[in-house]
Structures are given as structure tokens and as C-alpha cells.
Amino acid sequence: MSFTKARAAAFFARLQAQNPSPETELKYTNPFTLLVAVVLSAQATDKGVNKATEPLFRIADTPQKMLALGETGLSAYIKTIGLYKGKAKNVIALSKILAERHGGKVPRAREALEELPGVGRKTANVVLNVAFGEKTIAVDTHIFRVANRTGLAPGKTPREVEDALLAVVPDEYLQHAHHWLILHGRYVCVARLPKCPDCVVKDLCRYPDKTKPVTKAAGPARRRGS
């Protein structure tokens, strides 16, 4: 059962107080480089993607420039990223579609985004939220875990969690809810040993097996007269 609106409001009010203006940790310069970065981030860390894209985006920050680089040229930049060959193929293919059908611009429509190679609902949600300010929530592994573990918006699939979050998160928090939840899952509500003692929403969380605070062992008793 999901949180009530009031409980969800309290939950996000605390995350907001801790981080008033959360942002994606992927580095980008425009909607196109954001799209490419998100496509590359599948099954990879943001840190690893940023390391590869920093020099890449200096020379290829538009679909036309990416096409000029070509699949082989792009692969040389992103070879440190997992599944780079398939990702290079998708980035070149989506760049071709953007150049030929959308005037080199990233479309704002979800349907058009999801028609691009390598772009699914999650990627489209990230682009719509970060690049265009839409109130979308992209459910990745972190958000899926936090929503289910805390009881905020349980669901068996990413889409179920997304729909539950959109229903329970108060409108004033929807714009940044995506990033608050990702960052909370990445740094506090981690997979193996959640940092419950450091959590600002631990009293609102319904997780029954919260991590206990680490207590320091007492030192050896001092003998009298020593």
C-alpha cells in the first residue's frame, strides 16, 4: 500500500530540505548530449559515462557532428563503457533520425523519443524531465528499490512504481522527485546495507529490517588503583 499524500509530502519535504535543487549527475551541455549520456548510462555508472563523454562532447555535441564522427570514431571514445558497441550503433542511428526527421533537435514528445534506437520509457522520462522540465519520473533500479522498500509507492514492475509515484507524490514535489529518489537510493537507501541511522525519513519509512546504528564496544574495565 502506497503512502498517503500527507505522508509523501512529509517524505519529500525532508529530502528537499536536505537538497533544495537536486540535479542529474550526468554531465551534458544540451538536450542532445543529455540524450546520448542517458543512452550510454544503461548498465553503467554516471561517473564512468562522464569520464568518456567529457572529451566526446567537446567535438560531437550535435547529431550532425556525431554522424561525422561515425560508429568507429564514437566507439573509440566510449570503449570503457559497458556494451559500448551496441550503444555506439544506437547513438549513430538516433543521430541520423534526429538529423533527418527532427531538424537536428531532440523532440519533446514522448512518442517521438521512444521511437529512437536505444531509447525506452525510462530514458524518455529523463530527457523530458531534465531537458524540458516535464513532471516525469524515470524509474531506475534505485527508485524501484526506494519506492518498494520504504512503502512510498510499491509495485512489481518499473511502470507500476512510476504510476504509483505519479499518483502519490504531491504536485509541488514532482519536478524534482526523480532526482531526490535516485540520490537517496544511490547514497543512503543503498541495496545491501541501507544507511538507516543517517536517513532523514527513517521514521516515515515502512521497511521492517532497518539497519541498526553501530555501537562502539566498551573498552576494558580499569582496575582500581591503576
C-alpha positions as semicolon CSV with decimal commas, in nm:
position;residue;x (nm);y (nm);z (nm)
1;M;0,000;0,000;0,000
2;S;0,137;0,341;-0,102
3;F;0,188;0,635;0,131
4;T;-0,092;0,883;0,179
5;K;-0,043;1,222;0,010
6;A;0,030;1,375;0,352
7;R;0,294;1,116;0,436
8;A;0,451;1,153;0,091
9;A;0,453;1,531;0,135
10;A;0,644;1,496;0,462
11;F;0,883;1,249;0,295
12;F;0,973;1,484;0,011
13;A;0,976;1,795;0,228
14;R;1,267;1,643;0,422
15;L;1,453;1,539;0,106
16;Q;1,402;1,891;-0,028
17;A;1,533;2,049;0,292
18;Q;1,844;1,837;0,262
19;N;1,896;1,912;-0,109
20;P;1,681;2,201;-0,237
21;S;1,791;2,184;-0,603
22;P;1,887;1,828;-0,699
23;E;2,037;1,768;-1,043
24;T;2,136;1,474;-1,258
25;E;2,494;1,359;-1,203
26;L;2,538;1,300;-1,576
27;K;2,730;1,580;-1,747
28;Y;2,569;1,734;-2,054
29;T;2,559;2,062;-2,247
30;N;2,228;2,049;-2,436
31;P;1,929;1,815;-2,487
32;F;2,120;1,608;-2,744
33;T;2,421;1,543;-2,523
34;L;2,184;1,463;-2,235
35;L;2,004;1,209;-2,454
36;V;2,333;1,049;-2,557
37;A;2,459;1,040;-2,198
38;V;2,142;0,870;-2,075
39;V;2,157;0,611;-2,355
40;L;2,520;0,539;-2,264
41;S;2,439;0,514;-1,892
42;A;2,238;0,193;-1,925
43;Q;2,413;-0,070;-1,708
44;A;2,695;0,177;-1,642
45;T;2,780;0,432;-1,374
46;D;2,732;0,804;-1,423
47;K;3,095;0,854;-1,326
48;G;3,214;0,616;-1,596
49;V;2,990;0,778;-1,856
50;N;3,107;1,129;-1,764
51;K;3,470;1,028;-1,800
52;A;3,406;0,907;-2,153
53;T;3,173;1,185;-2,267
54;E;3,377;1,481;-2,146
55;P;3,617;1,463;-2,444
56;L;3,345;1,325;-2,675
57;F;3,105;1,615;-2,628
58;R;3,380;1,867;-2,697
59;I;3,384;1,753;-3,060
60;A;3,038;1,597;-3,108
61;D;2,757;1,789;-2,936
62;T;2,503;1,776;-3,221
63;P;2,355;1,491;-3,426
64;Q;2,537;1,614;-3,734
65;K;2,876;1,616;-3,560
66;M;2,807;1,272;-3,412
67;L;2,728;1,137;-3,759
68;A;3,052;1,284;-3,891
69;L;3,238;1,102;-3,615
70;G;3,081;0,773;-3,719
71;E;3,031;0,449;-3,532
72;T;3,401;0,359;-3,530
73;G;3,506;0,705;-3,417
74;L;3,242;0,711;-3,144
75;S;3,343;0,364;-3,022
76;A;3,696;0,489;-2,960
77;Y;3,559;0,741;-2,709
78;I;3,316;0,513;-2,527
79;K;3,501;0,181;-2,525
80;T;3,542;0,200;-2,145
81;I;3,161;0,186;-2,108
82;G;2,987;-0,150;-2,090
83;L;2,812;-0,271;-2,406
84;Y;2,977;0,012;-2,598
85;K;2,947;-0,144;-2,943
86;G;2,568;-0,171;-2,928
87;K;2,545;0,175;-2,772
88;A;2,761;0,328;-3,044
89;K;2,534;0,175;-3,306
90;N;2,225;0,318;-3,135
91;V;2,373;0,665;-3,088
92;I;2,468;0,692;-3,454
93;A;2,127;0,559;-3,559
94;L;1,936;0,802;-3,336
95;S;2,159;1,088;-3,453
96;K;2,064;1,006;-3,813
97;I;1,693;1,012;-3,728
98;L;1,726;1,341;-3,539
99;A;1,914;1,500;-3,829
100;E;1,678;1,372;-4,098
101;R;1,336;1,391;-3,927
102;H;1,366;1,647;-3,650
103;G;1,596;1,916;-3,788
104;G;1,877;1,807;-3,557
105;K;1,666;1,879;-3,249
106;V;1,564;1,642;-2,970
107;P;1,183;1,611;-2,981
108;R;0,979;1,698;-2,676
109;A;0,711;1,437;-2,748
110;R;0,739;1,104;-2,563
111;E;0,627;0,903;-2,865
112;A;0,897;1,056;-3,086
113;L;1,163;0,997;-2,822
114;E;1,068;0,633;-2,773
115;E;1,094;0,575;-3,148
116;L;1,468;0,648;-3,131
117;P;1,706;0,348;-3,117
118;G;1,816;0,269;-2,762
119;V;1,551;0,494;-2,607
120;G;1,287;0,336;-2,385
121;R;1,038;0,484;-2,143
122;K;1,296;0,544;-1,869
123;T;1,534;0,732;-2,098
124;A;1,249;0,935;-2,244
125;N;1,135;1,029;-1,893
126;V;1,483;1,151;-1,801
127;V;1,506;1,369;-2,112
128;L;1,154;1,508;-2,066
129;N;1,227;1,590;-1,702
130;V;1,581;1,725;-1,721
131;A;1,586;1,888;-2,063
132;F;1,228;2,009;-2,088
133;G;1,110;2,045;-1,728
134;E;0,829;1,790;-1,754
135;K;0,700;1,635;-1,430
136;T;0,805;1,279;-1,514
137;I;0,968;1,009;-1,303
138;A;1,217;0,771;-1,461
139;V;1,217;0,453;-1,254
140;D;1,566;0,303;-1,243
141;T;1,694;0,039;-1,001
142;H;1,745;0,299;-0,725
143;I;1,396;0,444;-0,748
144;F;1,241;0,098;-0,777
145;R;1,419;-0,010;-0,459
146;V;1,339;0,305;-0,258
147;A;0,972;0,311;-0,362
148;N;0,924;-0,052;-0,263
149;R;1,146;-0,066;0,046
150;T;1,004;0,245;0,210
151;G;0,645;0,171;0,112
152;L;0,625;0,506;-0,068
153;A;0,491;0,356;-0,393
154;P;0,521;-0,022;-0,413
155;G;0,500;-0,201;-0,746
156;K;0,612;-0,522;-0,915
157;T;0,737;-0,351;-1,231
158;P;0,903;-0,016;-1,306
159;R;0,584;0,103;-1,477
160;E;0,371;0,009;-1,174
161;V;0,610;0,204;-0,949
162;E;0,607;0,501;-1,188
163;D;0,228;0,513;-1,194
164;A;0,211;0,476;-0,815
165;L;0,461;0,759;-0,765
166;L;0,275;0,990;-1,003
167;A;-0,041;0,921;-0,803
168;V;0,105;0,978;-0,456
169;V;0,376;1,247;-0,494
170;P;0,226;1,593;-0,433
171;D;0,244;1,816;-0,741
172;E;0,483;2,064;-0,581
173;Y;0,747;1,791;-0,549
174;L;0,701;1,614;-0,884
175;Q;0,954;1,824;-1,074
176;H;1,247;1,705;-0,860
177;A;1,109;1,379;-0,717
178;H;1,303;1,176;-0,973
179;H;1,639;1,314;-0,859
180;W;1,564;1,310;-0,487
181;L;1,476;0,941;-0,506
182;I;1,775;0,847;-0,722
183;L;2,020;1,027;-0,496
184;H;1,858;0,882;-0,184
185;G;1,887;0,533;-0,330
186;R;2,240;0,588;-0,451
187;Y;2,386;0,723;-0,129
188;V;2,156;0,638;0,165
189;C;1,897;0,371;0,085
190;V;2,161;0,152;-0,079
191;A;2,095;-0,205;-0,186
192;R;2,294;-0,422;0,055
193;L;2,319;-0,231;0,380
194;P;2,096;0,078;0,384
195;K;2,226;0,364;0,594
196;C;1,912;0,385;0,804
197;P;2,077;0,564;1,101
198;D;2,167;0,853;0,865
199;C;1,830;0,862;0,687
200;V;1,618;1,179;0,722
201;V;1,295;0,986;0,650
202;K;1,358;0,676;0,860
203;D;1,056;0,736;1,084
204;L;0,829;0,760;0,778
205;C;0,981;0,453;0,612
206;R;0,795;0,123;0,650
207;Y;1,098;-0,100;0,596
208;P;1,085;-0,353;0,883
209;D;1,452;-0,454;0,884
210;K;1,619;-0,118;0,928
211;T;1,996;-0,116;0,976
212;K;2,081;-0,057;1,340
213;P;2,329;0,209;1,448
214;V;2,679;0,080;1,506
215;T;2,767;0,093;1,874
216;K;3,125;0,123;1,984
217;A;3,248;-0,160;2,201
218;A;3,331;-0,057;2,553
219;G;3,697;-0,055;2,641
220;P;3,847;-0,288;2,902
221;A;3,745;-0,208;3,259
222;R;4,010;-0,023;3,452
223;R;4,134;-0,188;3,768
224;R;4,108;0,003;4,094
225;G;4,417;0,183;4,187
226;S;4,559;0,174;3,836
